[in-house]
Amino acid sequence: MKDSEYWKGVVTGVLGAAVIACGGYLGYMRAVPEKTGVLSDPAHTQKIEYLESLIDEYYLDEKDEEQLAEGIYAGLLYGLGDAYSRYYTAEEYEKENASTEGAYVGIGILMQENPEGGVAVAKCYEGSPAETAGLEEGDVISAVDGTDITDMELDDVADMVKNCGKDSVVLTIHREDVPDAMDLTVEVTDVVLPSVFHEMLEDHVGYIRISEFTGVTYDQYMSAFADLTDQGMEKMVVDLRNNPGGLLDCVCEILNEILPEGLIVYTEDKYGNREEERSSGEKTLDLPLAVLVNESSASASEIFAGAVQDYGIGAIVGTVTYGKGVVQTIRKLSDGSAVKLTTSNYYTPNGNNINKVGITPDVEVKLDTDLLNRDEISHEEDNQLQEALKVLNQ
C-alpha cells in the first residue's frame, strides 16, 4: 500500500467511523475502557453516524469498509500527536518486525520504485543471494518468473518474490550501458541483514560501525570484536553516526561487554514504575575507546553513548545527538495488526533524560561542509573520524 493510499485511508476512515462505533467491527474494540471517552461520548457517536450517512449518500466511489476501519485505528493513534506512537496493519507489522529482527525471507535487496516502470535495486546487501547471483545496485527489475511487473506496486513485487513458494526466482533485469535484458536466477532464503561493519585501521585501531540495533546485531558485534582482537586491536572506535536506534535488549547486551558492573539504563513509566538494565562487569573493555555520534544518532545509540560517557570509559566525539529519550512498546492485536505506544522515559546511569536535548559530545566536531552531500567518504577525508583517532592517541 502506498503512503498516499494509506493516508487516504486515514482521512476517509475518520469519516467512516460508524463502521466501528455502530457495529463493533472487531471484538476487541468492545474492550476499550469507558474512561477513554472517545467511543462512549454520545456526541462523538452522533457525529460519526452523521458522517457515515454523508458518505453513503454523496461519496462518489464505493467505500471499502476494511480500509475505513484501518484508517480509524491509524487516526486514533495519530491524534495523540506523538511522533513515535502509531498503528500498524497486519502487513505493516510483519515488515516492521522483520526490520527490527534483522532477518527475513527474501533475496537480500532493498527495492524502490522506478519512475519508468518496474522496481530498482536501491541496495544489494553484502553476502546476500542477490549479490551472489550478480545483481547490482541500480539494476531495474521488469519481470519475476516471466511475469511483467512494470505496472505493479512495490509491495506487491516484494510479496511475489517472498511468497513465490520456490527455492529461487528468475528476475529479468536491465542494467545501464548493457543493451539487452538479463535473466538472473536468485535463491529465496532466510536473509540476515548486516548491521555491523568492521576493519582494522592504522596503529592497531579497530573500527566498528553499527548501523542499527536489531535482533542480530549483538552476534555480529561479537564476531567483529573477536576478529579485530585476533588482528591485535589495541584501541577501538565505535561509529554510531546515523544510527536511528533499535532494540533496547540488543544495545544492553553489547554494553554488557563494555561497561563495568552497574546500571546501564533505567526506564520509568507514567506510574513511576522503574525498570533497570544492569551490566555484570564480567567483560569490562580494557581498551581506549572513542564513540562517534551525530545529530542522527538516536534512541539506543544515545543509550550507548550516554552510558559510556557517564562511566567515563570512553570519549564521545561528533555533534549533539538527536534527543530521543522515550521508549516505545509494541502490542500485537488479535487480527495481526499492532499498536506502538510511547510508554516510558529512559535515563542514563547518572539519571539524565536526554529527550529533546540529546547528548553533548566530550569533543564536539562537525563534519566538514563539503562532505555533507557525499555518498561515500574515505577515512582520510572523514574529519570526525580523524578527530576520534587523535583523541585515542592522546
N, C-alpha and C positions, 0 to 999 in steps of 0.2 A: 504494500500500500504506500503510495507516495505521500510526502508530507502534506501536500495541498489537499489530497483526499482525506487524510487523517483529520486535519483541522476543519475541513468542511463538515466532517462527521461531528466534530465538537460543537460547531455552531448550530448545525441542524439538529444535533442531539438535544441541545438545550431546549429548542422549540418543541421537540417531541417528547418531552419528559413524562408526559402522561402514560407513555408505554410502561414506565416503571411505577409511577405514583398510583395509577388507577388499577393496574393489573398485577403488580408484584412480579415483574418479568422474571427474576431469578429468586429462588427460595431464600438465599442468604440475605437478600436485601431486607426481608422482614425482621432480621435480627438486629438491624441498626438501632441503637438505643434511642429512646424517645427524646432524651435530653439534647440531641443534636439540633432538633427543631426544624431542620431543613425539610424533611418529608412529612412531619407531623403538623406543621403550621397550616391551618385551613386556607390562609391567604395564598400560600405557595401552591397548594393543590388546585385552587380555583384558577389561578393564573396559568398553571400547567395545562389544565383541561381546556382553557380558552385558546391557548397557543396551539394545542393539537387540533382543535376544531378549525383553526385558521389554516393549518397545514392540509387537513383533509379537504377543505373547501377550495383553497386557492393555489396550493403548491402545484407547479406545472408537471413535474415528473413523479414517478412512483417513489414512494418512501420505502426505504429498507429498514425495517424495524430493528434488526440486529445491529446495523451500523448506527442507528439512532441511539440504541442502548449503550454501545461502546462510547459514543460521544458524550452521553450523560455522565458516565463514570469519569472519563477524562476531564470533563468540565468541572466536576465536583472537586477533584484534586487541584486543577488549575486555579480554582477560586481561592485556594489557600494563599496564593501569592508567594509561594516558596519555590525557588528555582530548582530545588533538589527533590521535591516530592512530585510523584507522577503516577499515572495509571498505565499499565501495560496490557495490551490484548494478549491472548494466549500465544500468538505468533511472535509478538514483540518480546514477550518474556522469555521465550525459548532462545531467541537470538541474544538477548541481554545475558542470559545465564551462560550461554556458550562463550560470550566475550569475557565475562568475569572469571570463568573457569579456565580460560586459555586453551581449550581443546574443543574440537567439534568434528563432525563428519563432513568431508569435502575434499577439495583438491589443493588447498593452500594458496589461494589468491584473494586479493581484495578487488572487487569489481566496482565500476562506476558507470553511469550512463554515458553513452557515446552520442553526441548530437546528430550524427549522421546515420544512426541506427546500430543495433547490436549493443554489446557491452564492452567496455575497455578494461584491460588489466591495469589497475592502478598500482598494485603491488604484488610481487611474486615472492612469497616467503622463502627464506633460505632453507634448503634441505627438504622442501615440500615436494609432493608428487608432481605438481605443476612445473617446478623448476627442473626436476629430473626429466620430465617429458620434453622440455625445451621451450616452454612458454616464457615470454619476456614481458617486462613492463612496457606498456604502450601497444601491445597487441590488441586487436579488436576481434571479438568472437561474434560470428554471424550465424552459426548453427551448432546445435548439440545433437549428436547422433543422427545427423541428417535433417533434423527439424529446424526450419528457419526461425530465428529468434529476434530478427531485426526490429520487429514491432512489439516485442514483449516487454513487460515491466521487469525492472531489475530483480525484484524479489522473486518473481516467477521463474526467471532464469536460474537463480540460485537454488530454488526448490527443485527444479528439473534436474540439476546436477546432483544435488544432495540425495534426492529420493528416486534416483534412476533405477534402483533395485538391482544394480550390477556392480561388478568389481572395478569397472572402468567406463569412461565415456570418451567418445570421439568428438573433439572440438574442431570446428572449421575456423581458422584464424586468418587475419590479414595483417601483414606487417609492413611498416613504412619501408619504401625502397625495394620491396620484394614484389614483383609483378603478379604472381599467381597466389591464390589462396592455398593454405596448407591444412592438412588434416593431422591432428596430433592425438594420440591415444593417451589419456591421463588416468591414473589409478584413483579411485574414490576410496578413501580410507579415513581412519582417525588421524586428524591433523593436530599437532601440538604447536601453538603459536609461540615463536621466540619472543621473550620479553627481557632477556639478559644478554648483553654482548660484552665481550672482554678481549683484552690484548695486553701484552707487556710493552710498556714504554721504556725509554732510556732510563738508566740509573736504577734499574730493578723496581720501577714504579708500576704496580698493577692497576689497570684501568678497567672498571666495571660500570657499564651503563645499564640502568634499569628503566625500561620504557613504561612499565605499568606493573602493579602488584596483582597478579592473577593467581589462580589455583596451582599453576605450575612454576611460578617464579622462584619459590624457595629452592626447589630441586635444581633449577637452572643456576641460581646464585651459588649454591654449594658446589656444583660442578665447575663453575667458573673460578671460584675461590681456590678449589683444590688444584686446578690446572695451573693457576698463577703461582700458587705455593710451590708446586713441583718445579716451576721455572725459576725459583729463587726470589720471589717477591719480598721486598724489604719495606715498601711503602705502598699505600693504596689510595686511589681516588674513586669515589662512588659518584657517578653522574646521574642526578635526578632532574635535570632540566627538562621541561616539557612533559614531565610525568604527572598525569592527572590524578593519580592515587590508585584506588582499587580496594582490595580486601584487607581488613584490619588484621585478621589472623595471619595473613602472609607477611605483612611488614613486621609484625611482632615476632614471628618465627626467625626472620633474618636478624632483627635486633637482638634476639636472644643469643646469637652467635657473636655479638659485638660488645654488648654492654656488660658492665659489672652487675653483681647481684642487686636487684632493687626494682623500683617501679619503672615501667616503660611508658605507660599512658593510662589514664583513667577517664571514665565517662560518667556523666550524671544526667538522669532523665528529668522530666518535669516534676516528679515527685521527690526528687533529691536522692533517689536510689543510685548508689555508686558501684561501678564495676571496675576492677583493676586488671591490668595485664602486667605481669612481672617477669623479669629476667632471672634465670637461675644463677648466672655468673660463672657457670662451669666452663665457658668458652670465650672469655673476655679477649677482645682483639688486642694484641700487643705490638701493633704496627702503627706508625704515624698515619693519620687519616685526614683526608680532606673530602668534603661533600659539596658538590656543585649544585646550585639551585638557581631558579629564575622566577619570573612572575607567573609562569605557567606550572610551577611545581605546586601541587595541591594535595589536600587531604592526607592520604597515607604517606606521601612524600614529606609532608610537613611534620607528621608524627616521627618519621625517621630523623629528619634534620633537627627537630626540637629536642628529641631525646639525646642525640649526640652532643648538641650544644649545651643542654642542661648538665650533663655529666662531665663536660669539658674534655672529652676523649678525642675530639677532632675539631677541625676548623670548618666552618660553613662559609663558602665562597660564592659570590654571584650577586643577585639582586633580591629584593624583598619578595617573599613568596606570595602565592595567590590569596591566602587567608580563608581557608575552608575548615572551620573548627567545629563542624557539626557532623553527626553520624546518622546514616540512613539505615532503616530496617525494611527488608522486602518480605511481604506476606503473600504467599501464593493462595489464590482463591480456588474454590471447588471446580470451576469450569476451566482451569488452566491459566486464567489471567492472573495478574498480580498488582499489588499496590506497594509503592515505595514511599515511605514516610520519614521525615526527619524526626528522630526520636530522642536524641540526647546531644549534649555538648561534650567535646573531649578536651582534656587538659594535658599539657606536657608534665613531666615528672616534677617540675618546680611549681605546678599549679597554674600555668599560663594558658589561657584560652585565646587562641590566635584568630578566631573568626572575624573576618572583615578587617583584620590587622596584618596578618602574615608574620613570618619570621624574618627578622633583620639579620643578614649575614654578619659574621665576625669580620669578614673582609668584603666590602662592597665594591663590585666592579661590573660595569655594564658591558655587554657585547658591543664591539665596535660597530658603528652605524653602517659601514659599508659591507658588513657581513649579515645584516638583518634579513635580507631577502634572498640569501643564497640557499640553494637546496642542499649543498654539501660544503662543509668547511673542514679543511685539514687541521690536524692537531697543532701544527706550527702556526696557523693563522688564528686559531681559537684563543683569543686573549684571556678569556675567563679560565680556560684550562691551564694556560701558561701561568696565570696568577696562582692557581691552586698548586702547581708544581713548585713555584717559588716558596709558597708557604711551607710545603713539605720539606724543602731544603734548608729552611731557617732553623 
